[in-house]
Amino acid sequence: MTAYLLQGSGLSCIRDDRVLFSELNFQLNAGQILLLEGKNGSGKTSLLRILCGFREPDAGEVRWGDEAINDSAYYADMAYIGHLDGIKKELTVLENLKVSLALGVTGQYSISDALTKVHLHGYDEVLVQALSAGQKRRLSLARLLITHNVLWILDEPFTSLDKQGIALIESLMVEHCANGGMIVLTSHHDIDLHEVDVIRINLSTLQLR
Amino acid sequence: MTLSHAFFAIIRRDLVLALRRRAEIANPLLFFVLVITLFPLGIGAQPQLLQAIAAGIIWVSALLAAMLSLDSLFRSDFDDGCLEQILLSPHPTSILVLGKIVAHWLVTGLPLLIVAPLLAVFLGMPNHAIGILLLTLLLGTPVLSLIGAIGVALTVGLRRGGMILSLLVLPLYVPVLIFASNAVEMASSGLPVNAQINILCSILIMSLVLAPWPTAAALKMSLN
């Protein structure tokens, strides 16, 4: 088994003549969580989008193992959940997950197991537009379980989740890290992750230097 | 999952979505039928004139109907984040995008083919030309979807990309319009149309092979 490693070196991001961050270096090993903190507009989402390859960094590069990230080997190992859920509201829960599964690599959980895990068991045939915001969030998180991923990139994963939902996602994250996965996330909530190595980067203070 | 599995899953998904939002299928088709039926009313009782311009009317209407339907190709996926997920798939984006284009053609192009013979009879097109009309539509409408996809991919990130989209895409539609309507006209006069059909075939094959790449690249740019 190869040791996974996500590395950012000398990353900077400039938006509308404003330097959001520059010379940002980090290294994330298997089993670790990278928690991005910072004020609104400090560049958390921009950094995540750079890690996804949606956005080119204005300087520096991101490497996955030994390779730069824009190849399909990286995309087979990562999953991203952003502000947008990425689920179709006219499709049923099951249809949405089947499409995600077809687009990705089959993972450790079957669709029904994953739905049970995120407490959406029995909602298979329900149209997504009938779900609440929190249920939609949990459905998009179920996508992480049915496909094979090492790296989870989560942008505010706790938005619109209730207390149990947050605890559920935290336990899934701990489990993922225990299995050798790694997570990059942004969050305004105080997260409670025991026994996991959490690296914190605060983009607001980085900016002041 | 394999690439072909992903390709067909995308087509299947888009067809199911189209079935659940029927207005999307009905709109371009209704537009096509309405525009064509308005021409005889506007021109008046001049069957010869109508017969002479029938091929042009049908093809121009098909072009405009295709334009009208283009925006729906990536809009909803862009708005709800599904496009991000498609781009993050380990499968090549161009093939997945081709799946979306195929589904789009099945939903918006194929229905035109089905109603076109009826409208051709309305306009007094000779029977032996109707077969050629169908052939040109079969070869030409996929090209409209394929080329249109590049334009939509470039403009999907703009809030009001409609005008730019038509400026971008319509000039590229012109060759298809010229050869297709010319073929139908020639066929009406009983002349051979092999050359035009060959050219349409080659345009189709070329756009089938070449269009998905710039579309995928443009989508990536639009997400930036």
Interface residues (C-beta under 8 A of the other chain):
Chain A: C52 F54 R55 E56 S72 A73 Y75 A76 M78 A79 Y80 G82 H83 L84 D85 G86 I87 K88 K89 E90 L91 E95 K98 V99 S100 L101 A102 L103 G104 V105 T106
Chain B: M1 H5 A6 A9 I10 R13 V16 L17 R20 R21 S76 D79 D80 G81 C82 E84 Q85 I86 L87 L88 S89 P90 H91 P92 L96 K220 L223 N224
